[in-house]
């Protein structure tokens, strides 16, 4: 019977080294305790443990959201588990969503193979997943995801997008501007590309930018990624988040040039943004932005920004 599920693989990184350093009995106890912890977290998030093989666990979930929530909890719990014992180890997690074939207690199919590929690509402490999973996530979880790369999966003609779910705040690199960004209730960000203007307020969901026709702002340029970047309101600031292959270029009001690659920048004042290239002032693919502290404070400057 075919059903639509999210498949998660998690394995303990460097378990062979644990056996060498700690001895068989101690290492086996640690691995067993860790896998038991992962199984408990899975059950708490609607997960069904399919099997454990050595130092790896395979779990299915009815939807992507509880699967990603479980992955986040797994990383946090296991990180603390190893930290308390002064053990240099961790887990890596891979997820994918799609139709699977159920046979008895096991599941098979392309979605399982892709999930297995994600965990193979993941490093210790990483959570990797696919666009099929990310597309079904609620905004608060999607905000923790960034596009890393593309990979080839055996049996598939098209490359698969590899997304990372960031679970530690320090994993995200911020390029900071001046700290004086206290916002009043009417503060918002204005954006313009060609003749289209958008006003982004704090209560709105993240604004997506890329070549994908489903993006809020579509960039018709081959140098842009399908899911290139997003702009979101977080902790009192409007933040530009790059998740592209070719990077995002920002020219600030004082003509400072910035290049973001899997990095974030707090938008302020005014400037322009280029996707995969430096943003010329009059180019149709350039996104202009200007920060408005209140409805009375700042209006759009006449003419193109930063001419």
Secondary structure, 3 states (H helix, E strand, C coil): CEEEEEEEEEEEECHHHHHHHHCHHHHHHHHHHHHHHHHHHHHHCCCEEEEEECCEEEEEECCHHHHHHHHHHHHHHHHHHHHHCCCCCEEEEEEEEEEEEEECCEEECHHHHHHHHHHHHCCCCCEEECHHHHCCCCHHHHCCEEEEEEECCCCCCCCEEEEEECCCHHHCEEECCCCCCCCCCCCEEEEEECCEEEEEECCCCCEEEECCCCCCEECCCCCCCCCCEEEEEECCEEEEEECCCCCEEEEECCCCEEEECCEEEECCCEEEEEECCCCCCCCCCCEEEEEECCCCCCCCCCCCCCC
